[in-house]
């Protein structure tokens, strides 16, 4: 399999997982809201069962995104080395701040009570 085909396959998988993740999130938020109990079901599954599916889709999506970033690592590295990156310190600063915020948000559930 060529690198281009692999990237295309990973991108299609990421998009499909994103759509599924969004769909289950909307389903749980609007159609089976918190506190609805076991009386409300969609396709015979309760909110907790949909939450479990949502979690597994999210972890798979995260793994696919890691593969996506790995496949584009040379492009990402080139962005930091290029002359354009040297001329745009504001862009680099915003990127670093964005990464720090993303990192803080990703570890927040583990640090908060």
Order of alpha helices (4+ residues) and beta strands (2+ residues): alpha-alpha-alpha-alpha-alpha
